[in-house]
Amino acid sequence: MADKILVIDDAPVIRKFLHEVLTDAGFEVDTAENGKEGLELIADSEYSIIFCDVHMPVMNGLQTIKSIKMIKPDIPIIMTDSLPEKEAEDAAKAGAIRCLAKPFDLHELQETIRSVLSDKISSPK
């Protein structure tokens, strides 16, 4: 069974891009356009990784990350942002394990996923 990834981002172009790239890489992918939608999906599904944007309407990324960690603390969350160095510390405090800059570098994206999944395998909870 393929690992399942959730992408939470208010930008349709980012959701579509990540959905295509991750699906082509063999992952099952769900998308949500805000944190509230993301939390609804998390309640009904198991995800191997979650990508979460910082700046979103309805519920921003930091609120979303904190809420996810309260419900399912073991899910690895990767924060995405145009300027991640400004948000990285707050995201880490909220529970994100990594930060990726937009626009995405495909090699960095693939390496991040590979690293997160291998970390999950080597240290199961």
N, C-alpha and C positions, 0 to 999 in steps of 0.2 A: 504494500500500500504506500502511495506517495505521501511525503510530508505535506502538511497543510499549512499555508501561510495566509495571514490576514494583513491587508494593506488598509490603513486608515489615513485618508488624506482628502482634503476638500477640493483639491485641483483635479478635475476630470482627466487632464492630460497625464498627470503623474499616476493616477489609478490605472489608466489604460496601459501606459508604458510598463509599469511594474507587473500588471496582470499578464501582458504578453510575454515579457522577458522571463518571468518566473514559470509560467505555464510551459513555454518552450523548453525550459530547463527541467521539466518533469514534475513540477510541484502542482498541487491542487491549490487554487488561490480564490479567496473571497475578498471583496472590497467593501469599504464603508466610507461615506463622505464626511462623517464627523464622529466624534467620540461616543456620542449617544448611540448611534447605529452600530459602532464597533462593539460596545458593551453588550448590546442585544445579541449580536452574532456570537460573542464569546460565551454567553450563557447557554447556547445551544450546540456548540462545536468545540472540538479540541484542536488547538493550533500548536505547531512546532515553533513558529516564530511569528512575531507581530512587528510590522513596520508602522510607526505612528508619527505623523507630522506634528510639529509644535504649534503652528499658527493655524487654528481652525475656528469656525463659528460654532455655536451651540455649546461645545465643551472643548476647551483648548487641549493641546497635547499633554501638558504636564498634569492637568486634572485627569485626563484619560488614563495616563500611565499609572497614576496613583490608584485610581479606581480598579484598573485591571489587576494590579498587584494585591489589592485587598481581596479580590475574588479568586484569582488564580496566581498565586505568588511565584510559581515555578516557570511561567512562560517567559522566555527571553524576548525582550522588547528592544527594538532598534529605533531610536529617534531619528527623524529626518528633518532637515531644515536647510535653508539657503545659507545661513550663517551659524553652523552648529557650534563653533567655538564660543559664541555668546551664550548659548543655552545648555551646553554640555554639562556643566556642573549641576544646574538645577534638574536636568533630566536624569543624571546619575542619582541624585538624592531621591528623585521620585521613583526610581527603579529601572531605568533604561540601562542596558549593558553596553551599548555602543551608540555612536552618533555618526550618521552619514550625511555628507553634504550634497545638496542639489545644485546643479544637475549631477546625476549619478554617473560615476565612472563604472562601467560594466565589470571590469576586472575586480575593482574594490568591492562591488556589490556581491559578486560570486564568491570571492574570498571570505567576505564577512559571513555569508550564509554557510559556507563550508565549515568555517571555524566554529560558529555557534552550534551547528548540528553535531560536530565532532565533540565539542565540549559537553553537550547533553548526553551523548553516548558514553563518554568516559567518566562522567560524574552523575549518574542517574539518581533521582531523589525518591 
